């Protein structure tokens, strides 16, 4: 059931493993720029080590590539270990009182005073909670009308609208 009104939106969707993977990857997006700023430090150390010690450099390269491979495999396995209820109906509600996520085993509500704003990425709407874990509303299951209604309600109730368009994906 989808409810679109001037002061409220209720969206009930079914999420799949791909949605959880996309949202998990989207969480790491803001940190990618800081990684680029920090990358020259270990790269410079690696180049100086390479100039002096070939075997140590090869071992270090193998370890770094192994860590990257393990990280990618771990992220893929995390979505596979989700319980069955995670793939049931999830309802996102934006009402005059606040924002709520309702699933089979859990319900989470935050009033608008506790919400710092929202961010829209190609993957999800991020409802930014002050001092807490943000809500992610995956965009894949939403229709164009759902997105228009959600944008309108979020702009109405959040003081800080932070829009982030395409961020490199």
C-alpha positions, 0 to 999 in steps of 0.5 A: 500500500502506498499513501501519498498525501501533502503531509504524509507518505507511506511506502511499503516495499519488498527489499532483496539482497541486491538492495542491501548490497547497494545500500552497504556500498552507498554507506562507504561513498563519503569516505572515498575522497578521504581515501584518495587524500590518504593514499599517497602516504602508503604509496610513497612508503611502498615505492621507497621500499620497492627501491630497496627490498624487492621481496618485501615489496612483493609480499606487501603487494600480495597482502594488500591484494588479499585484503581487498579480495577478502573485503569484497567477498565479506561484503557479498557474504553479509547480504547472504546471511540476512534473516528471512524477515529482512526480505519481508515487507518494509514500510517507510512512513513520513508523517507530521510527527516524524519518520518511521521504519516498520518491519516484521520484527522491529519498528524504529521511529525518530521525530523530526526534531531528531532528524538533521536532514536528508541526502538523496543518492542514486542508490537511496534516500538517507534520512540523517539522524542527529547523533544516531544511525541514519535511515536508508530508503532504497530507491530501486523499489520506488516509483516516480510518484513515490519519489516525488511524494517522498521528496516533497514531505522530506523537504517540508519537514527537514530543516537541512536538505542535503542533496547529493546527485550522482557521486561517481557510480 
